[in-house]
Amino acid sequence: MSYQIYKMIHIISIVLFFSLYAAAAYQGKSALRDKILTGVFLIFILVAGMGLVARIGIPHGAGWPLWLKLKLAIWVIIGSSGHMILKRFPQHAVKAFWVSIGLLTISSYLANYKIG
């Protein structure tokens, strides 16, 4: 697939993931369907992101640059904390959502400017 297709899948999946996450955070609960869909969107984000990495010329098996390692770490934090916080600490769900938006901003900055 082309760079543009991977980028569209990546960005659309991010938007849909955060839309479902915001709805769950502000409602204070999430349905099983929403949990499944956010997981599916996280997989799409990862697969499309790896496709983008291949298209920008980082060879398979080569060491990853710092910006890519940081991006992956940020997405692991976002993906693993969302519904866990919503279930265990629902009073902090909205705050956690906005922290995730901040992490998304950092992740976008790292990807656009290839810091490190």
Rosetta constraint file for C-alpha pairs under 8 A:
AtomPair CA 1 CA 5 HARMONIC 6.45 0.50
AtomPair CA 1 CA 6 HARMONIC 6.98 0.50
AtomPair CA 2 CA 6 HARMONIC 6.49 0.50
AtomPair CA 2 CA 55 HARMONIC 7.62 0.50
AtomPair CA 3 CA 7 HARMONIC 6.13 0.50
AtomPair CA 3 CA 51 HARMONIC 7.65 0.50
AtomPair CA 3 CA 52 HARMONIC 6.10 0.50
AtomPair CA 3 CA 55 HARMONIC 5.92 0.50
AtomPair CA 4 CA 8 HARMONIC 6.16 0.50
AtomPair CA 5 CA 9 HARMONIC 6.24 0.50
AtomPair CA 6 CA 10 HARMONIC 6.03 0.50
AtomPair CA 6 CA 48 HARMONIC 4.99 0.50
AtomPair CA 6 CA 49 HARMONIC 7.22 0.50
AtomPair CA 6 CA 51 HARMONIC 6.17 0.50
AtomPair CA 6 CA 52 HARMONIC 6.04 0.50
AtomPair CA 7 CA 11 HARMONIC 6.09 0.50
AtomPair CA 7 CA 48 HARMONIC 6.88 0.50
AtomPair CA 7 CA 49 HARMONIC 7.66 0.50
AtomPair CA 7 CA 52 HARMONIC 6.79 0.50
AtomPair CA 8 CA 12 HARMONIC 5.93 0.50
AtomPair CA 9 CA 13 HARMONIC 5.93 0.50
AtomPair CA 9 CA 44 HARMONIC 7.10 0.50
AtomPair CA 9 CA 45 HARMONIC 7.33 0.50
AtomPair CA 9 CA 48 HARMONIC 6.18 0.50
AtomPair CA 10 CA 14 HARMONIC 6.28 0.50
AtomPair CA 10 CA 44 HARMONIC 6.74 0.50
AtomPair CA 10 CA 45 HARMONIC 4.94 0.50
AtomPair CA 10 CA 46 HARMONIC 7.84 0.50
AtomPair CA 10 CA 48 HARMONIC 5.18 0.50
AtomPair CA 10 CA 49 HARMONIC 6.22 0.50
AtomPair CA 11 CA 15 HARMONIC 6.25 0.50
AtomPair CA 11 CA 45 HARMONIC 7.70 0.50
AtomPair CA 12 CA 16 HARMONIC 6.18 0.50
AtomPair CA 13 CA 17 HARMONIC 5.92 0.50
AtomPair CA 13 CA 41 HARMONIC 5.25 0.50
AtomPair CA 13 CA 42 HARMONIC 7.34 0.50
AtomPair CA 13 CA 44 HARMONIC 6.32 0.50
AtomPair CA 13 CA 45 HARMONIC 5.81 0.50
AtomPair CA 14 CA 18 HARMONIC 6.16 0.50
AtomPair CA 14 CA 41 HARMONIC 7.17 0.50
AtomPair CA 14 CA 42 HARMONIC 7.75 0.50
AtomPair CA 14 CA 45 HARMONIC 6.50 0.50
AtomPair CA 15 CA 19 HARMONIC 6.07 0.50
AtomPair CA 16 CA 20 HARMONIC 6.27 0.50
AtomPair CA 16 CA 38 HARMONIC 7.98 0.50
AtomPair CA 16 CA 41 HARMONIC 7.19 0.50
AtomPair CA 17 CA 21 HARMONIC 6.14 0.50
AtomPair CA 17 CA 37 HARMONIC 7.78 0.50
AtomPair CA 17 CA 38 HARMONIC 5.32 0.50
AtomPair CA 17 CA 41 HARMONIC 5.75 0.50
AtomPair CA 17 CA 42 HARMONIC 7.09 0.50
AtomPair CA 18 CA 22 HARMONIC 5.88 0.50
AtomPair CA 19 CA 23 HARMONIC 6.24 0.50
AtomPair CA 20 CA 24 HARMONIC 6.19 0.50
AtomPair CA 20 CA 34 HARMONIC 6.57 0.50
AtomPair CA 20 CA 38 HARMONIC 6.84 0.50
AtomPair CA 21 CA 25 HARMONIC 6.07 0.50
AtomPair CA 21 CA 38 HARMONIC 7.48 0.50
AtomPair CA 21 CA 82 HARMONIC 7.20 0.50
AtomPair CA 21 CA 97 HARMONIC 7.25 0.50
AtomPair CA 22 CA 26 HARMONIC 6.07 0.50
AtomPair CA 22 CA 94 HARMONIC 7.72 0.50
AtomPair CA 22 CA 97 HARMONIC 6.60 0.50
AtomPair CA 23 CA 27 HARMONIC 6.02 0.50
AtomPair CA 24 CA 28 HARMONIC 5.86 0.50
AtomPair CA 24 CA 29 HARMONIC 5.35 0.50
AtomPair CA 24 CA 30 HARMONIC 4.96 0.50
AtomPair CA 24 CA 34 HARMONIC 7.99 0.50
AtomPair CA 24 CA 86 HARMONIC 7.75 0.50
AtomPair CA 25 CA 29 HARMONIC 6.81 0.50
AtomPair CA 25 CA 30 HARMONIC 7.97 0.50
AtomPair CA 25 CA 86 HARMONIC 6.61 0.50
AtomPair CA 25 CA 90 HARMONIC 7.79 0.50
AtomPair CA 25 CA 93 HARMONIC 5.05 0.50
AtomPair CA 25 CA 94 HARMONIC 5.22 0.50
AtomPair CA 25 CA 97 HARMONIC 6.71 0.50
AtomPair CA 26 CA 93 HARMONIC 7.50 0.50
AtomPair CA 26 CA 94 HARMONIC 6.16 0.50
AtomPair CA 28 CA 86 HARMONIC 6.84 0.50
AtomPair CA 28 CA 90 HARMONIC 5.96 0.50
AtomPair CA 28 CA 91 HARMONIC 7.83 0.50
AtomPair CA 28 CA 93 HARMONIC 7.08 0.50
AtomPair CA 29 CA 86 HARMONIC 6.74 0.50
AtomPair CA 29 CA 87 HARMONIC 7.43 0.50
AtomPair CA 29 CA 90 HARMONIC 7.73 0.50
AtomPair CA 30 CA 34 HARMONIC 6.11 0.50
AtomPair CA 30 CA 35 HARMONIC 6.85 0.50
AtomPair CA 30 CA 83 HARMONIC 7.95 0.50
AtomPair CA 31 CA 35 HARMONIC 6.51 0.50
AtomPair CA 32 CA 36 HARMONIC 6.22 0.50
AtomPair CA 33 CA 37 HARMONIC 6.12 0.50
AtomPair CA 34 CA 38 HARMONIC 6.07 0.50
AtomPair CA 35 CA 39 HARMONIC 6.30 0.50
AtomPair CA 35 CA 83 HARMONIC 7.38 0.50
AtomPair CA 36 CA 40 HARMONIC 6.25 0.50
AtomPair CA 37 CA 41 HARMONIC 6.09 0.50
AtomPair CA 38 CA 42 HARMONIC 6.09 0.50
AtomPair CA 39 CA 43 HARMONIC 6.34 0.50
AtomPair CA 39 CA 79 HARMONIC 7.94 0.50
AtomPair CA 40 CA 44 HARMONIC 6.33 0.50
AtomPair CA 41 CA 45 HARMONIC 6.05 0.50
AtomPair CA 42 CA 46 HARMONIC 6.20 0.50
AtomPair CA 42 CA 79 HARMONIC 6.96 0.50
AtomPair CA 43 CA 47 HARMONIC 6.08 0.50
AtomPair CA 44 CA 48 HARMONIC 5.86 0.50
AtomPair CA 45 CA 49 HARMONIC 5.84 0.50
AtomPair CA 46 CA 50 HARMONIC 6.13 0.50
AtomPair CA 47 CA 51 HARMONIC 6.22 0.50
AtomPair CA 48 CA 52 HARMONIC 6.19 0.50
AtomPair CA 49 CA 53 HARMONIC 6.26 0.50
AtomPair CA 50 CA 54 HARMONIC 6.30 0.50
AtomPair CA 51 CA 55 HARMONIC 6.23 0.50
AtomPair CA 52 CA 56 HARMONIC 6.23 0.50
AtomPair CA 53 CA 57 HARMONIC 6.76 0.50
AtomPair CA 53 CA 58 HARMONIC 5.99 0.50
AtomPair CA 54 CA 58 HARMONIC 5.60 0.50
AtomPair CA 54 CA 59 HARMONIC 6.58 0.50
AtomPair CA 54 CA 60 HARMONIC 7.45 0.50
AtomPair CA 58 CA 62 HARMONIC 6.99 0.50
AtomPair CA 58 CA 64 HARMONIC 7.62 0.50
AtomPair CA 64 CA 68 HARMONIC 6.27 0.50
AtomPair CA 64 CA 69 HARMONIC 6.57 0.50
AtomPair CA 65 CA 69 HARMONIC 6.59 0.50
AtomPair CA 65 CA 116 HARMONIC 6.74 0.50
AtomPair CA 66 CA 70 HARMONIC 6.17 0.50
AtomPair CA 66 CA 115 HARMONIC 7.22 0.50
AtomPair CA 66 CA 116 HARMONIC 5.10 0.50
AtomPair CA 67 CA 71 HARMONIC 6.10 0.50
AtomPair CA 67 CA 110 HARMONIC 5.51 0.50
AtomPair CA 67 CA 111 HARMONIC 6.77 0.50
AtomPair CA 67 CA 114 HARMONIC 5.72 0.50
AtomPair CA 67 CA 115 HARMONIC 5.37 0.50
AtomPair CA 67 CA 116 HARMONIC 5.62 0.50
AtomPair CA 68 CA 72 HARMONIC 6.18 0.50
AtomPair CA 68 CA 110 HARMONIC 7.74 0.50
AtomPair CA 68 CA 111 HARMONIC 7.39 0.50
AtomPair CA 69 CA 73 HARMONIC 6.22 0.50
AtomPair CA 70 CA 74 HARMONIC 6.12 0.50
AtomPair CA 70 CA 107 HARMONIC 7.65 0.50
AtomPair CA 70 CA 110 HARMONIC 7.94 0.50
AtomPair CA 71 CA 75 HARMONIC 6.26 0.50
AtomPair CA 71 CA 107 HARMONIC 5.28 0.50
AtomPair CA 71 CA 110 HARMONIC 6.99 0.50
AtomPair CA 71 CA 111 HARMONIC 7.51 0.50
AtomPair CA 72 CA 76 HARMONIC 6.18 0.50
AtomPair CA 73 CA 77 HARMONIC 6.34 0.50
AtomPair CA 74 CA 78 HARMONIC 6.22 0.50
AtomPair CA 74 CA 103 HARMONIC 6.51 0.50
AtomPair CA 74 CA 104 HARMONIC 7.79 0.50
AtomPair CA 74 CA 107 HARMONIC 6.84 0.50
AtomPair CA 75 CA 79 HARMONIC 5.81 0.50
AtomPair CA 76 CA 80 HARMONIC 5.89 0.50
AtomPair CA 77 CA 81 HARMONIC 5.89 0.50
AtomPair CA 78 CA 82 HARMONIC 6.19 0.50
AtomPair CA 78 CA 100 HARMONIC 5.98 0.50
AtomPair CA 78 CA 103 HARMONIC 7.69 0.50
AtomPair CA 80 CA 84 HARMONIC 7.03 0.50
AtomPair CA 81 CA 85 HARMONIC 5.85 0.50
AtomPair CA 82 CA 86 HARMONIC 6.36 0.50
AtomPair CA 82 CA 93 HARMONIC 7.88 0.50
AtomPair CA 82 CA 96 HARMONIC 7.36 0.50
AtomPair CA 82 CA 97 HARMONIC 7.37 0.50
AtomPair CA 83 CA 87 HARMONIC 6.01 0.50
AtomPair CA 84 CA 88 HARMONIC 6.04 0.50
AtomPair CA 84 CA 89 HARMONIC 7.88 0.50
AtomPair CA 85 CA 89 HARMONIC 5.02 0.50
AtomPair CA 85 CA 90 HARMONIC 6.42 0.50
AtomPair CA 85 CA 92 HARMONIC 7.18 0.50
AtomPair CA 85 CA 93 HARMONIC 6.11 0.50
AtomPair CA 85 CA 96 HARMONIC 7.43 0.50
AtomPair CA 86 CA 90 HARMONIC 4.62 0.50
AtomPair CA 86 CA 91 HARMONIC 7.98 0.50
AtomPair CA 86 CA 92 HARMONIC 7.50 0.50
AtomPair CA 86 CA 93 HARMONIC 5.19 0.50
AtomPair CA 89 CA 93 HARMONIC 6.71 0.50
AtomPair CA 92 CA 96 HARMONIC 6.09 0.50
AtomPair CA 93 CA 97 HARMONIC 6.14 0.50
AtomPair CA 94 CA 98 HARMONIC 6.43 0.50
AtomPair CA 95 CA 99 HARMONIC 6.26 0.50
AtomPair CA 96 CA 100 HARMONIC 6.13 0.50
AtomPair CA 97 CA 101 HARMONIC 6.35 0.50
AtomPair CA 98 CA 102 HARMONIC 6.31 0.50
AtomPair CA 99 CA 103 HARMONIC 6.28 0.50
AtomPair CA 100 CA 104 HARMONIC 6.04 0.50
AtomPair CA 101 CA 105 HARMONIC 6.25 0.50
AtomPair CA 102 CA 106 HARMONIC 6.40 0.50
AtomPair CA 103 CA 107 HARMONIC 6.07 0.50
AtomPair CA 104 CA 108 HARMONIC 6.09 0.50
AtomPair CA 105 CA 109 HARMONIC 6.18 0.50
AtomPair CA 106 CA 110 HARMONIC 6.20 0.50
AtomPair CA 107 CA 111 HARMONIC 6.28 0.50
AtomPair CA 108 CA 112 HARMONIC 6.09 0.50
AtomPair CA 109 CA 113 HARMONIC 6.01 0.50
AtomPair CA 109 CA 114 HARMONIC 7.85 0.50
AtomPair CA 110 CA 114 HARMONIC 5.26 0.50
AtomPair CA 110 CA 115 HARMONIC 5.48 0.50
AtomPair CA 111 CA 115 HARMONIC 7.66 0.50
